[in-house]
Amino acid sequence: MLQLGYHARLALVASLGVFCVSVLAEQSGADVKTPNIVLIMADDLGWKDLHCYGNEKLDTPHIDRLAKQGLLFTDAYSAAPVCTPTRAALMTGESPARLNITNHAAGHPLNFQKPGTNLITPVWLRHLPLERVTLAEQLKGAGYATGFVGKWHLSHRSRSDSGTDGKLLTEAQLRPEHQGFDVNMGGCNYGGPPSYFSPYRIPNLKGKADGEYLPDRSADECINFIESAQADGNRPFFLCWWNYSVHYPFQAPAELVAKYKKRKGPGIENPTYAAMIEGMDASIGKLLKAINEQGLDNNTIVIFTSDNGPFAANVKPLREEKGHVYEGGIRVPMIVRWPGHVKPATRTATPVITMDIHATILEATHLKPDPSNTPDGISLLPLLRNESALIREAIYFHYPNYAFHKANRFASAIRSGDHKLLWFYDDDSVELYDLKNDISESQNIADDMPARTLQLHSKLKAWLKKTKASYPQKTSRSD
């Protein structure tokens, strides 16, 4: 029997997937509609960093319109308080704890000891291994055209990145085009672009003209990809647009910066950051307009979210920011539009998390989780269609690492109902908050509710054991 390697098998499955989609359409005619998927993920965009989420000083008309056309989540969470783990979780449907991808790829060195503590950070994986079956690979196998534009940050090379011949893989061999994407524009190991204005100095995205703005160029690449998919027999498409915006360096068109300098004050502490948000919104509006003009909007699921909380921004009323498992680090905006399936101008306070997006896309495209992946998310389709409530006991977070930019504490957390418990590893302490009445996490009620505290702490420990999570190691010295 002929033995095929993994990528050869993937190519064969992809060709069969195209054939199956074509046959199904011919047999069923116009009744069969395979939805297109547009997954837009901002970088370091906070929960309050949109007009539709309450910041009235920001102009984000296109994302606001998206919210009016779909469902806005008030209690959506990123899988982690930093970028790489969230991105890996979205691609695989597994939690960062289970993946052992718990920190951003270019984080602190191995055996790093947090200053002032006796804790050494655990070793974590700094890339998404090629053997992991990604969402893009599954959709490609089902006949989808797959395109990636923007920030990848899952291809950081380390000594464990070896190919089948045992040789060290290059960073380029871990990029999106080797993880199921037909097209990759800008996806590499960069956490942020050297410049938002051309020349960008991004290895696989060359500027067309000096001064070109990266969000605008990215929108053009997204539109080009969709047009190519339509020209190729109207193939269904999966577009991942993982914006570099609004990650550092803070750069935006001069006219937008000047606009927000006039509005500086509460809600606009950093005019350039605010200008970046509007610049990103305008580029998203450009893509959504193109989808509408091509008559694709009614059969396209658009999902918008962020990879974690903001850096150096006003998060009030939330506590802390990127790098923390307090709400400011992990609560993010999320909007889903799917005409005919999602009721327009609706909101939900149901807690959801990044891995749910993976599960939702699979169900919407009639696919099952790959047997090699352990699903940590739940499909949101019944919730999106207002058919039933989402029922689950809890969502979990694990960040046993140190974010360089902030003196965060190594911690894990669980949210169950309105209660959220945080467990800190430096002193083995716990904190309990009632998010319904204390979204700012200002009143620790652990001592007032010992039974609930014990229950949630036990659940959290059991989940960490189940996922084989890595823990910080303790030493006898404290630096």
VOPAGU-2260 file (C-alpha; in pm, 1 decimal, decimal comma):
REM VOPAGU-2260
SITE   aa  ch    i         X         Y         Z
SITE  MET   A    0       0,0       0,0       0,0
SITE  LEU   A    1     129,5     344,7     -93,5
SITE  GLN   A    2     243,0     539,0     214,0
SITE  LEU   A    3     205,5     916,6     197,6
SITE  GLY   A    4     361,6    1178,4     424,7
SITE  TYR   A    5     142,7    1416,4     622,1
SITE  HIS   A    6     157,3    1705,8     375,5
SITE  ALA   A    7     107,5    1474,4      77,1
SITE  ARG   A    8    -203,2    1337,2     248,7
SITE  LEU   A    9    -318,9    1692,2     314,4
SITE  ALA   A   10    -282,8    1781,7     -54,2
SITE  LEU   A   11    -481,6    1473,4    -152,0
SITE  VAL   A   12    -755,9    1556,4      99,5
SITE  ALA   A   13    -766,7    1914,4     -27,4
SITE  SER   A   14    -818,1    1802,9    -388,5
SITE  LEU   A   15   -1090,6    1562,1    -281,6
SITE  GLY   A   16   -1249,7    1839,7     -75,3
SITE  VAL   A   17   -1276,0    2065,1    -379,9
SITE  PHE   A   18   -1431,9    1779,0    -574,5
SITE  CYS   A   19   -1684,5    1706,2    -296,2
SITE  VAL   A   20   -1789,4    2069,9    -266,5
SITE  SER   A   21   -1843,8    2087,4    -642,6
SITE  VAL   A   22   -2043,3    1764,2    -657,3
SITE  LEU   A   23   -2259,2    1864,1    -360,2
SITE  ALA   A   24   -2338,9    2197,9    -520,6
SITE  GLU   A   25   -2428,6    2034,4    -852,1
SITE  GLN   A   26   -2654,4    1779,6    -683,0
SITE  SER   A   27   -2838,0    2021,1    -457,5
SITE  GLY   A   28   -2828,6    2340,7    -662,8
SITE  ALA   A   29   -2890,7    2672,9    -494,4
SITE  ASP   A   30   -3012,7    2509,0    -172,7
SITE  VAL   A   31   -2656,3    2431,1     -64,8
SITE  LYS   A   32   -2454,1    2724,4      59,8
SITE  THR   A   33   -2117,3    2668,2     218,6
SITE  PRO   A   34   -2048,2    2980,8     423,8
SITE  ASN   A   35   -1741,1    3188,3     368,2
SITE  ILE   A   36   -1545,6    3274,4     683,1
SITE  VAL   A   37   -1374,2    3605,4     756,2
SITE  LEU   A   38   -1191,4    3597,5    1089,1
SITE  ILE   A   39   -1054,6    3936,7    1188,8
SITE  MET   A   40    -838,4    3952,8    1500,5
SITE  ALA   A   41    -695,7    4281,1    1623,9
SITE  ASP   A   42    -372,3    4283,2    1822,1
SITE  ASP   A   43    -370,6    4433,6    2172,9
SITE  LEU   A   44    -713,2    4592,8    2127,7
SITE  GLY   A   45    -881,5    4644,4    2462,8
SITE  TRP   A   46   -1240,7    4577,4    2560,9
SITE  LYS   A   47   -1318,4    4949,9    2579,8
SITE  ASP   A   48   -1127,6    5048,4    2266,7
SITE  LEU   A   49   -1430,4    5076,8    2036,0
SITE  HIS   A   50   -1716,9    5323,1    2019,9
SITE  CYS   A   51   -1970,7    5039,6    2027,0
SITE  TYR   A   52   -1813,7    4914,2    2351,9
SITE  GLY   A   53   -1861,6    5245,6    2525,3
SITE  ASN   A   54   -1574,0    5474,6    2430,0
SITE  GLU   A   55   -1769,0    5762,8    2280,4
SITE  LYS   A   56   -1454,4    5961,5    2203,3
SITE  LEU   A   57   -1339,1    5702,5    1951,2
SITE  ASP   A   58   -1473,8    5693,2    1596,3
SITE  THR   A   59   -1508,8    5332,5    1482,3
SITE  PRO   A   60   -1809,5    5353,4    1247,0
SITE  HIS   A   61   -1740,2    5038,4    1047,9
SITE  ILE   A   62   -1699,4    4805,3    1344,0
SITE  ASP   A   63   -1998,2    4977,6    1506,7
SITE  ARG   A   64   -2202,4    4899,4    1194,4
SITE  LEU   A   65   -2083,2    4539,4    1210,3
SITE  ALA   A   66   -2216,2    4522,9    1566,9
SITE  LYS   A   67   -2552,6    4663,2    1453,1
SITE  GLN   A   68   -2568,8    4389,9    1192,1
SITE  GLY   A   69   -2482,0    4108,0    1429,3
SITE  LEU   A   70   -2426,7    3990,6    1786,1
SITE  LEU   A   71   -2198,8    4175,7    2028,7
SITE  PHE   A   72   -2044,2    3981,1    2317,3
SITE  THR   A   73   -1994,4    4178,8    2638,0
SITE  ASP   A   74   -1815,6    3892,4    2816,2
SITE  ALA   A   75   -1579,3    3752,3    2554,6
SITE  TYR   A   76   -1231,5    3640,6    2660,1
SITE  SER   A   77    -902,0    3575,5    2488,3
SITE  ALA   A   78    -745,9    3239,5    2565,6
SITE  ALA   A   79    -447,5    3415,1    2724,6
SITE  PRO   A   80    -337,3    3765,1    2828,1
SITE  VAL   A   81     -67,1    3768,0    2556,7
SITE  CYS   A   82     -75,6    3700,8    2185,3
SITE  THR   A   83      98,0    3375,4    2084,9
SITE  PRO   A   84    -106,3    3144,1    2312,9
SITE  THR   A   85    -434,8    3293,8    2191,9
SITE  ARG   A   86    -335,7    3250,4    1828,2
SITE  ALA   A   87    -234,3    2889,1    1883,0
SITE  ALA   A   88    -560,3    2821,8    2067,0
SITE  LEU   A   89    -759,9    2965,6    1778,3
SITE  MET   A   90    -580,9    2751,5    1522,4
SITE  THR   A   91    -609,1    2423,4    1714,0
SITE  GLY   A   92    -913,2    2465,0    1939,9
SITE  GLU   A   93    -700,9    2366,7    2239,4
SITE  SER   A   94    -627,7    2577,5    2546,4
SITE  PRO   A   95    -279,5    2726,9    2587,3
SITE  ALA   A   96    -231,7    2510,9    2899,2
SITE  ARG   A   97    -293,6    2193,8    2699,9
SITE  LEU   A   98     -72,9    2311,9    2412,9
SITE  ASN   A   99     200,0    2425,5    2653,8
SITE  ILE   A  100     212,9    2745,1    2449,0
SITE  THR   A  101     155,8    2974,6    2743,7
SITE  ASN   A  102     358,1    3286,5    2664,3
SITE  HIS   A  103     437,3    3509,9    2370,5
SITE  ALA   A  104     696,2    3357,8    2141,5
SITE  ALA   A  105     979,9    3599,3    2208,3
SITE  GLY   A  106     927,9    3609,1    2584,5
SITE  HIS   A  107    1187,2    3578,9    2859,4
SITE  PRO   A  108    1467,9    3321,3    2833,1
SITE  LEU   A  109    1457,9    2965,8    2961,6
SITE  ASN   A  110    1483,8    2920,4    3337,7
SITE  PHE   A  111    1396,5    3285,3    3390,9
SITE  GLN   A  112    1339,6    3371,0    3756,4
SITE  LYS   A  113    1090,6    3643,6    3826,7
SITE  PRO   A  114    1263,5    3921,7    4023,1
SITE  GLY   A  115    1175,3    3928,8    4390,8
SITE  THR   A  116    1036,6    3575,8    4394,1
SITE  ASN   A  117    1161,5    3220,1    4419,3
SITE  LEU   A  118     973,0    3120,2    4102,0
SITE  ILE   A  119    1130,3    3003,3    3776,7
SITE  THR   A  120     908,1    3016,7    3470,0
SITE  PRO   A  121     824,3    2678,9    3314,6
SITE  VAL   A  122     957,8    2592,8    2970,6
SITE  TRP   A  123     695,8    2659,8    2704,3
SITE  LEU   A  124     668,9    2591,7    2333,7
SITE  ARG   A  125     738,5    2904,1    2128,2
SITE  HIS   A  126     587,4    2793,3    1797,7
SITE  LEU   A  127     298,3    2594,9    1655,6
SITE  PRO   A  128     441,7    2255,8    1553,9
SITE  LEU   A  129     383,4    2153,7    1193,0
SITE  GLU   A  130     229,8    1824,9    1301,0
SITE  ARG   A  131     -58,6    2008,3    1466,7
SITE  VAL   A  132    -370,2    2004,5    1247,3
SITE  THR   A  133    -490,7    2360,9    1214,4
SITE  LEU   A  134    -830,0    2506,7    1135,0
SITE  ALA   A  135    -691,0    2620,4     799,9
SITE  GLU   A  136    -578,6    2268,2     714,4
SITE  GLN   A  137    -921,1    2127,1     792,5
SITE  LEU   A  138   -1100,4    2390,2     584,6
SITE  LYS   A  139    -854,2    2350,8     300,0
SITE  GLY   A  140    -922,7    1978,7     307,8
SITE  ALA   A  141   -1294,2    2059,2     274,5
SITE  GLY   A  142   -1237,6    2258,8     -43,1
SITE  TYR   A  143   -1192,0    2608,5      97,1
SITE  ALA   A  144    -950,6    2863,8     -39,4
SITE  THR   A  145    -746,4    2971,2     262,1
SITE  GLY   A  146    -575,2    3306,4     302,6
SITE  PHE   A  147    -372,2    3466,3     579,5
SITE  VAL   A  148    -293,0    3836,2     610,5
SITE  GLY   A  149    -113,8    4006,5     899,5
SITE  LYS   A  150      52,2    3891,6    1219,5
SITE  TRP   A  151     123,3    3520,0    1272,8
SITE  HIS   A  152     374,6    3509,1    1561,7
SITE  LEU   A  153     359,1    3127,7    1576,3
SITE  SER   A  154     684,7    3056,8    1394,0
SITE  HIS   A  155     948,6    3146,8    1649,1
SITE  ARG   A  156    1235,3    2904,2    1595,5
SITE  SER   A  157    1372,4    2705,9    1886,7
SITE  ARG   A  158    1582,3    2394,1    1934,0
SITE  SER   A  159    1272,5    2173,4    1936,9
SITE  ASP   A  160    1168,3    2286,4    1587,0
SITE  SER   A  161    1307,0    1996,6    1387,7
SITE  GLY   A  162    1174,6    1842,9    1069,4
SITE  THR   A  163    1138,4    1478,1     978,0
SITE  ASP   A  164    1508,1    1461,0     894,9
SITE  GLY   A  165    1601,2    1590,7    1239,6
SITE  LYS   A  166    1738,5    1918,9    1106,8
SITE  LEU   A  167    1649,5    2249,4    1265,4
SITE  LEU   A  168    1363,1    2413,3    1079,4
SITE  THR   A  169    1395,9    2771,6     969,3
SITE  GLU   A  170    1147,0    3032,0    1085,1
SITE  ALA   A  171    1009,9    3049,3     730,7
SITE  GLN   A  172     923,0    2677,4     743,8
SITE  LEU   A  173     684,1    2744,6    1033,3
SITE  ARG   A  174     484,8    3020,1     865,7
SITE  PRO   A  175     113,2    3007,8     767,5
SITE  GLU   A  176     176,3    2865,1     419,0
SITE  HIS   A  177     302,4    2550,4     591,1
SITE  GLN   A  178       1,4    2535,6     825,2
SITE  GLY   A  179    -282,0    2513,5     573,8
SITE  PHE   A  180    -294,8    2857,4     412,4
SITE  ASP   A  181    -277,4    2895,6      34,1
SITE  VAL   A  182    -177,0    3260,0      67,8
SITE  ASN   A  183      33,5    3432,4     332,1
SITE  MET   A  184      90,8    3805,6     327,2
SITE  GLY   A  185     291,7    3933,2     622,4
SITE  GLY   A  186     271,7    3632,2     852,5
SITE  CYS   A  187     607,1    3553,8    1013,8
SITE  ASN   A  188     763,3    3551,4    1360,8
SITE  TYR   A  189     723,8    3925,2    1414,4
SITE  GLY   A  190     520,3    4034,2    1713,3
SITE  GLY   A  191     484,8    4383,2    1569,8
SITE  PRO   A  192     588,9    4549,2    1245,2
SITE  PRO   A  193     914,3    4746,8    1242,3
SITE  SER   A  194     703,7    5019,9    1080,0
SITE  TYR   A  195     336,5    5074,0     997,5
SITE  PHE   A  196     443,6    5282,4     699,5
SITE  SER   A  197     620,9    5141,1     396,7
SITE  PRO   A  198     893,5    5027,2     381,9
SITE  TYR   A  199     754,5    4796,2     651,4
SITE  ARG   A  200    1064,8    4574,2     674,3
SITE  ILE   A  201     838,6    4269,5     706,5
SITE  PRO   A  202    1012,2    3983,8     520,5
SITE  ASN   A  203     709,3    3867,6     320,2
SITE  LEU   A  204     518,7    4192,7     267,4
SITE  LYS   A  205     689,4    4454,2      53,7
SITE  GLY   A  206     544,5    4802,0      29,0
SITE  LYS   A  207     414,6    4920,8    -305,7
SITE  ALA   A  208     502,5    5282,9    -235,4
SITE  ASP   A  209     683,0    5466,0      42,1
SITE  GLY   A  210     440,1    5595,9     302,6
SITE  GLU   A  211     175,6    5332,2     230,0
SITE  TYR   A  212     -13,1    5253,5     554,5
SITE  LEU   A  213      -6,6    4888,6     662,2
SITE  PRO   A  214    -379,3    4853,2     753,8
SITE  ASP   A  215    -478,8    4990,0     411,3
SITE  ARG   A  216    -238,3    4759,8     231,3
SITE  SER   A  217    -358,1    4462,7     437,6
SITE  ALA   A  218    -719,5    4532,9     340,7
SITE  ASP   A  219    -615,9    4534,3     -25,7
SITE  GLU   A  220    -448,2    4195,5      16,3
SITE  CYS   A  221    -763,5    4057,0     180,6
SITE  ILE   A  222    -975,0    4182,0    -109,6
SITE  ASN   A  223    -732,4    4037,5    -363,9
SITE  PHE   A  224    -751,4    3698,9    -194,4
SITE  ILE   A  225   -1132,5    3695,2    -196,9
SITE  GLU   A  226   -1143,8    3799,6    -562,2
SITE  SER   A  227    -902,2    3517,4    -649,1
SITE  ALA   A  228   -1120,3    3265,0    -466,8
SITE  GLN   A  229   -1425,2    3385,6    -656,6
SITE  ALA   A  230   -1241,2    3367,6    -987,3
SITE  ASP   A  231   -1148,3    3007,7    -904,3
SITE  GLY   A  232   -1498,1    2868,2    -948,9
SITE  ASN   A  233   -1655,9    3070,0    -665,3
SITE  ARG   A  234   -1477,3    2861,0    -406,4
SITE  PRO   A  235   -1578,7    2914,9     -44,1
SITE  PHE   A  236   -1301,6    3100,0     135,1
SITE  PHE   A  237   -1149,6    3120,1     479,8
SITE  LEU   A  238    -974,1    3450,1     539,7
SITE  CYS   A  239    -771,0    3508,9     853,2
SITE  TRP   A  240    -690,7    3877,5     885,2
SITE  TRP   A  241    -488,1    3902,3    1202,8
SITE  ASN   A  242    -410,9    4273,0    1215,6
SITE  TYR   A  243     -75,7    4399,6    1329,0
SITE  SER   A  244    -281,1    4692,8    1456,4
SITE  VAL   A  245    -291,6    4816,5    1725,5
SITE  HIS   A  246      32,0    4665,0    1854,4
SITE  TYR   A  247     336,8    4881,2    1928,8
SITE  PRO   A  248     499,9    5081,7    1764,3
SITE  PHE   A  249     229,9    5345,7    1792,1
SITE  GLN   A  250     209,6    5497,9    1443,4
SITE  ALA   A  251     -85,0    5640,6    1250,1
SITE  PRO   A  252    -160,8    5888,3     970,3
SITE  ALA   A  253     -82,4    6244,3    1076,2
SITE  GLU   A  254    -434,8    6372,0    1015,5
SITE  LEU   A  255    -582,4    6110,4    1249,8
SITE  VAL   A  256    -324,2    6182,3    1518,1
SITE  ALA   A  257    -404,4    6553,2    1496,3
SITE  LYS   A  258    -774,8    6476,6    1524,1
SITE  TYR   A  259    -732,9    6285,2    1848,7
SITE  LYS   A  260    -489,1    6532,5    1998,2
SITE  LYS   A  261    -785,8    6770,9    2004,9
SITE  ARG   A  262    -986,2    6508,3    2197,0
SITE  LYS   A  263    -713,8    6414,5    2443,7
SITE  GLY   A  264    -844,2    6346,7    2793,0
SITE  PRO   A  265   -1028,7    6062,7    2969,2
SITE  GLY   A  266   -1082,3    5794,2    2705,7
SITE  ILE   A  267    -812,4    5936,4    2475,9
SITE  GLU   A  268    -493,5    5925,8    2682,0
SITE  ASN   A  269    -274,4    5843,7    2381,6
SITE  PRO   A  270    -386,9    6024,9    2063,0
SITE  THR   A  271    -165,3    5811,0    1838,5
SITE  TYR   A  272    -309,7    5490,2    1981,0
SITE  ALA   A  273    -662,1    5624,5    1926,6
SITE  ALA   A  274    -567,7    5719,3    1570,2
SITE  MET   A  275    -442,8    5363,6    1509,9
SITE  ILE   A  276    -779,1    5227,6    1618,4
SITE  GLU   A  277    -967,2    5447,7    1372,6
SITE  GLY   A  278    -714,8    5361,7    1101,0
SITE  MET   A  279    -774,7    4992,3    1161,4
SITE  ASP   A  280   -1151,5    5049,7    1159,1
SITE  ALA   A  281   -1131,6    5227,3     822,0
SITE  SER   A  282    -937,1    4937,6     670,2
SITE  ILE   A  283   -1191,8    4687,3     801,0
SITE  GLY   A  284   -1466,2    4902,2     648,4
SITE  LYS   A  285   -1284,4    4879,1     315,5
SITE  LEU   A  286   -1292,9    4498,6     328,6
SITE  LEU   A  287   -1656,2    4480,4     439,6
SITE  LYS   A  288   -1756,9    4714,2     156,7
SITE  ALA   A  289   -1583,9    4488,9     -96,6
SITE  ILE   A  290   -1759,7    4181,4      42,4
SITE  ASN   A  291   -2092,8    4361,0       8,8
SITE  GLU   A  292   -2021,8    4485,9    -343,7
SITE  GLN   A  293   -1937,1    4133,2    -455,6
SITE  GLY   A  294   -2270,3    4009,8    -319,7
SITE  LEU   A  295   -2100,6    3784,0     -63,7
SITE  ASP   A  296   -2220,7    3939,0     261,6
SITE  ASN   A  297   -2529,4    3719,8     308,4
SITE  ASN   A  298   -2324,5    3402,0     288,3
SITE  THR   A  299   -2020,2    3517,8     483,8
SITE  ILE   A  300   -1963,1    3476,8     856,0
SITE  VAL   A  301   -1761,9    3771,3     984,7
SITE  ILE   A  302   -1601,1    3734,8    1327,3
SITE  PHE   A  303   -1415,2    4021,5    1490,2
SITE  THR   A  304   -1216,5    3993,9    1813,8
SITE  SER   A  305    -880,2    4070,0    1979,4
SITE  ASP   A  306    -594,7    3848,0    2097,4
SITE  ASN   A  307    -566,9    4000,7    2446,8
SITE  GLY   A  308    -608,7    4319,6    2643,3
SITE  PRO   A  309    -431,8    4646,3    2560,5
SITE  PHE   A  310     -83,6    4767,3    2638,9
SITE  ALA   A  311     -47,5    5112,6    2794,7
SITE  ALA   A  312    -411,7    5208,6    2745,9
SITE  ASN   A  313    -699,9    5308,2    2970,2
SITE  VAL   A  314    -886,8    4988,5    3057,2
SITE  LYS   A  315   -1131,5    5133,5    3310,7
SITE  PRO   A  316   -1356,3    5003,6    3452,4
SITE  LEU   A  317   -1151,4    4683,9    3412,3
SITE  ARG   A  318    -845,3    4603,5    3620,8
SITE  GLU   A  319    -491,0    4580,3    3479,8
SITE  GLU   A  320    -400,4    4518,7    3114,1
SITE  LYS   A  321    -209,6    4288,6    2879,9
SITE  GLY   A  322      -9,0    4025,1    3068,6
SITE  HIS   A  323    -256,5    3986,5    3356,6
SITE  VAL   A  324    -539,6    3741,2    3414,2
SITE  TYR   A  325    -745,5    4020,4    3565,7
SITE  GLU   A  326   -1026,7    4133,2    3334,3
SITE  GLY   A  327    -821,4    4405,4    3166,6
SITE  GLY   A  328    -577,9    4146,8    3030,6
SITE  ILE   A  329    -824,2    3891,4    2896,2
SITE  ARG   A  330   -1169,8    4045,8    2840,7
SITE  VAL   A  331   -1187,8    4150,2    2475,2
SITE  PRO   A  332   -1438,1    4272,5    2216,6
SITE  MET   A  333   -1607,9    4012,8    1998,1
SITE  ILE   A  334   -1871,5    4057,3    1729,1
SITE  VAL   A  335   -2026,3    3799,0    1495,1
SITE  ARG   A  336   -2227,6    3880,4    1183,3
SITE  TRP   A  337   -2403,2    3615,4     974,2
SITE  PRO   A  338   -2714,5    3742,3     794,1
SITE  GLY   A  339   -3010,9    3507,5     817,9
SITE  HIS   A  340   -2856,3    3324,5    1113,4
SITE  VAL   A  341   -2758,5    3592,4    1365,5
SITE  LYS   A  342   -3018,9    3845,9    1469,5
SITE  PRO   A  343   -2896,3    4202,2    1405,6
SITE  ALA   A  344   -2829,3    4454,4    1681,3
SITE  THR   A  345   -2823,3    4200,1    1962,6
SITE  ARG   A  346   -2603,6    4155,8    2268,6
SITE  THR   A  347   -2518,5    3872,6    2501,6
SITE  ALA   A  348   -2344,1    3855,8    2838,7
SITE  THR   A  349   -2267,9    3486,1    2794,8
SITE  PRO   A  350   -1898,8    3421,5    2874,4
SITE  VAL   A  351   -1714,9    3285,1    2569,8
SITE  ILE   A  352   -1348,1    3222,6    2493,2
SITE  THR   A  353   -1116,7    3200,6    2190,8
SITE  MET   A  354   -1143,9    2822,8    2148,2
SITE  ASP   A  355   -1520,5    2863,5    2098,6
SITE  ILE   A  356   -1449,1    3043,7    1770,8
SITE  HIS   A  357   -1263,5    2737,6    1644,1
SITE  ALA   A  358   -1549,2    2506,0    1742,6
SITE  THR   A  359   -1808,1    2739,8    1590,5
SITE  ILE   A  360   -1635,4    2759,1    1253,6
SITE  LEU   A  361   -1603,8    2381,7    1238,7
SITE  GLU   A  362   -1974,0    2329,7    1304,4
SITE  ALA   A  363   -2077,7    2606,7    1066,4
SITE  THR   A  364   -1879,3    2435,6     789,6
SITE  HIS   A  365   -2005,0    2086,6     886,2
SITE  LEU   A  366   -1665,5    1964,9    1003,2
SITE  LYS   A  367   -1569,2    1773,1    1314,1
SITE  PRO   A  368   -1263,3    1838,8    1532,2
SITE  ASP   A  369    -955,5    1661,4    1406,8
SITE  PRO   A  370    -894,1    1344,6    1614,7
SITE  SER   A  371    -547,2    1470,2    1705,4
SITE  ASN   A  372    -689,9    1780,4    1875,8
SITE  THR   A  373    -869,0    1788,0    2209,6
SITE  PRO   A  374   -1156,5    2038,3    2185,6
SITE  ASP   A  375   -1150,6    2294,6    2464,2
SITE  GLY   A  376   -1415,2    2515,8    2307,1
SITE  ILE   A  377   -1789,6    2487,6    2251,9
SITE  SER   A  378   -1969,6    2577,3    1930,4
SITE  LEU   A  379   -2162,5    2901,4    1960,6
SITE  LEU   A  380   -2399,8    2825,0    1673,1
SITE  PRO   A  381   -2707,1    2755,2    1893,3
SITE  LEU   A  382   -2637,3    3079,7    2078,2
SITE  LEU   A  383   -2578,3    3274,5    1756,9
SITE  ARG   A  384   -2904,7    3147,1    1612,0
SITE  ASN   A  385   -3086,0    3214,4    1940,1
SITE  GLU   A  386   -3187,1    2846,8    1956,0
SITE  SER   A  387   -3052,9    2773,0    2303,8
SITE  ALA   A  388   -2829,5    2911,6    2576,2
SITE  LEU   A  389   -2466,0    2811,5    2604,1
SITE  ILE   A  390   -2429,5    2573,5    2896,1
SITE  ARG   A  391   -2091,6    2499,9    3053,0
SITE  GLU   A  392   -1951,4    2502,7    3402,3
SITE  ALA   A  393   -1653,9    2730,8    3358,0
SITE  ILE   A  394   -1382,6    2881,7    3141,4
SITE  TYR   A  395   -1016,4    2867,5    3242,2
SITE  PHE   A  396    -692,3    3062,2    3204,4
SITE  HIS   A  397    -331,3    2970,5    3274,3
SITE  TYR   A  398     -44,2    3220,0    3261,3
SITE  PRO   A  399     256,4    3085,9    3457,4
SITE  ASN   A  400     483,9    3331,7    3283,0
SITE  TYR   A  401     621,3    3679,7    3306,6
SITE  ALA   A  402     539,3    3954,1    3059,2
SITE  PHE   A  403     846,8    4174,3    3028,3
SITE  HIS   A  404     658,7    4499,4    3005,1
SITE  LYS   A  405     465,7    4455,6    3327,5
SITE  ALA   A  406     529,4    4315,8    3673,7
SITE  ASN   A  407     248,3    4062,6    3652,5
SITE  ARG   A  408     210,1    3771,3    3891,5
SITE  PHE   A  409     219,0    3410,9    3770,2
SITE  ALA   A  410    -141,0    3296,6    3792,8
SITE  SER   A  411    -426,3    3078,6    3675,4
SITE  ALA   A  412    -794,1    3170,2    3682,7
SITE  ILE   A  413   -1142,6    3028,3    3646,8
SITE  ARG   A  414   -1471,0    3200,4    3570,2
SITE  SER   A  415   -1790,2    3012,8    3661,0
SITE  GLY   A  416   -2115,3    3203,8    3633,7
SITE  ASP   A  417   -2052,9    3551,1    3771,3
SITE  HIS   A  418   -1769,4    3440,4    3998,2
SITE  LYS   A  419   -1403,8    3451,5    3903,8
SITE  LEU   A  420   -1122,5    3304,2    4109,6
SITE  LEU   A  421    -754,0    3381,2    4060,4
SITE  TRP   A  422    -477,3    3160,1    4200,5
SITE  PHE   A  423    -134,2    3321,1    4236,1
SITE  TYR   A  424     177,6    3104,6    4242,8
SITE  ASP   A  425     415,6    3340,9    4420,1
SITE  ASP   A  426     237,8    3311,7    4756,7
SITE  ASP   A  427     -25,9    3042,6    4682,4
SITE  SER   A  428    -303,2    3294,4    4748,7
SITE  VAL   A  429    -647,6    3311,8    4588,5
SITE  GLU   A  430    -885,4    3597,2    4513,6
SITE  LEU   A  431   -1256,2    3571,8    4438,6
SITE  TYR   A  432   -1466,2    3834,9    4262,6
SITE  ASP   A  433   -1831,6    3878,8    4172,2
SITE  LEU   A  434   -1806,4    4018,0    3819,9
SITE  LYS   A  435   -2175,2    4099,2    3796,8
SITE  ASN   A  436   -2148,5    4350,6    4079,5
SITE  ASP   A  437   -1774,0    4422,7    4067,8
SITE  ILE   A  438   -1642,7    4425,6    3712,6
SITE  SER   A  439   -1338,5    4618,9    3837,7
SITE  GLU   A  440   -1233,1    4327,2    4061,5
SITE  SER   A  441   -1186,6    4564,1    4352,5
SITE  GLN   A  442   -1349,2    4360,9    4631,7
SITE  ASN   A  443   -1188,4    4025,6    4707,0
SITE  ILE   A  444   -1469,2    3816,1    4860,9
SITE  ALA   A  445   -1272,4    3493,1    4908,3
SITE  ASP   A  446   -1294,7    3513,6    5287,5
SITE  ASP   A  447   -1666,6    3593,5    5270,6
SITE  MET   A  448   -1745,4    3289,7    5054,2
SITE  PRO   A  449   -1509,2    3010,7    5168,3
SITE  ALA   A  450   -1720,9    2728,1    5026,0
SITE  ARG   A  451   -1743,2    2885,7    4679,5
SITE  THR   A  452   -1373,2    2970,8    4690,8
SITE  LEU   A  453   -1280,5    2612,1    4773,9
SITE  GLN   A  454   -1513,2    2478,5    4503,2
SITE  LEU   A  455   -1367,0    2694,9    4227,5
SITE  HIS   A  456   -1008,7    2643,8    4341,5
SITE  SER   A  457   -1063,7    2267,5    4330,8
SITE  LYS   A  458   -1215,5    2289,1    3982,2
SITE  LEU   A  459    -923,4    2496,5    3862,4
SITE  LYS   A  460    -668,6    2251,5    4000,7
SITE  ALA   A  461    -853,9    1959,6    3842,2
SITE  TRP   A  462    -857,3    2133,3    3503,0
SITE  LEU   A  463    -486,5    2213,1    3523,2
SITE  LYS   A  464    -415,9    1848,4    3599,6
SITE  LYS   A  465    -639,7    1733,2    3314,7
SITE  THR   A  466    -464,0    1956,0    3063,6
SITE  LYS   A  467    -119,2    1862,2    3198,8
SITE  ALA   A  468     -40,8    2227,7    3252,8
SITE  SER   A  469     314,4    2332,9    3336,6
SITE  TYR   A  470     374,9    2509,6    3666,6
SITE  PRO   A  471     642,0    2756,1    3776,9
SITE  GLN   A  472     924,5    2586,7    3964,6
SITE  LYS   A  473    1030,0    2704,0    4309,5
SITE  THR   A  474    1389,8    2754,9    4415,7
SITE  SER   A  475    1548,5    2809,4    4755,2
SITE  ARG   A  476    1669,4    3155,2    4661,2
SITE  SER   A  477    1478,3    3476,6    4598,0
SITE  ASP   A  478    1642,7    3726,6    4361,5
